Amino acid sequence: MITLTDRAATELKDLMTSQNKASAALRVWVAGGGCSGLSYGMALDENEPEADDKVFETDGVKLYVDTLSLGYMEGSSVDYVDDVLGGGFKIENPNATSSCGCGSSFKTEDSAGGGCGSCSSGGGCGSK
């Protein structure tokens, strides 16, 4: 299961309303690449879920996650955080054994990891 925090659900509702996509879902996936070996992706999806998608719902906001990605993200939550550079969505993944300073790249015990230093934000890698 993947959940949204209350803050993330509120921010997503506002975002979907402002983009006239009130019936969209948040699609979350894992792809190969990134400085730690795997990277997260997120996008608003106005389509019906794919055949291999799992659908989760928090406070009226739907999340679509394909089964392959879910294997890397089971138990994760999507949060909205504010920092000095502004706000954004962040995935808290209990399966990540390390992640990069960019926050969008991670490694699990079962995944092959890449080297550090290729984050576009200039952040370094660190253990979770």
C-alpha positions, 0 to 999 in steps of 0.5 A, spaced: 500 500 500 502 507 498 498 512 502 498 520 501 499 524 507 493 529 509 498 535 506 499 531 500 492 530 499 490 537 500 496 540 495 494 535 490 487 537 490 489 544 489 494 542 484 488 538 480 483 544 481 488 549 478 490 545 472 482 543 471 484 536 472 479 535 478 478 527 476 486 526 475 490 521 479 497 521 481 501 516 478 507 514 481 513 509 479 520 507 479 525 507 473 532 505 473 537 510 473 538 516 478 545 517 482 543 511 487 540 506 482 533 507 482 529 514 481 521 516 482 517 519 477 510 522 479 505 525 474 498 527 474 494 521 470 487 523 467 486 516 464 483 510 467 488 505 470 492 500 466 491 493 467 497 492 472 496 498 476 494 498 483 489 503 485 490 507 492 485 512 495 486 517 500 481 523 502 478 522 495 485 523 491 487 516 487 494 514 486 496 509 480 502 505 481 504 499 477 505 492 480 513 492 478 514 499 482 510 497 487 515 492 489 520 497 490 515 502 494 510 498 498 509 501 505 511 508 502 507 515 503 507 521 499 508 527 503 508 535 501 514 538 504 516 546 504 524 547 504 528 553 502 527 552 495 520 552 495 515 546 496 514 539 493 512 532 493 517 527 496 516 520 497 518 516 504 520 509 502 521 504 508 524 500 503 530 505 501 537 503 504 540 509 501 538 515 497 541 521 494 541 528 496 536 530 491 531 526 494 528 523 487 533 517 487 534 511 491 537 504 492 534 498 496 537 492 498 535 488 492 537 493 487 544 495 484 546 502 486 549 507 482 555 512 484 553 518 487 555 525 484 550 525 478 544 529 482 542 535 478 541 539 485 548 538 487 546 534 493 550 528 495 548 521 497 547 519 504 544 513 508 537 513 510 
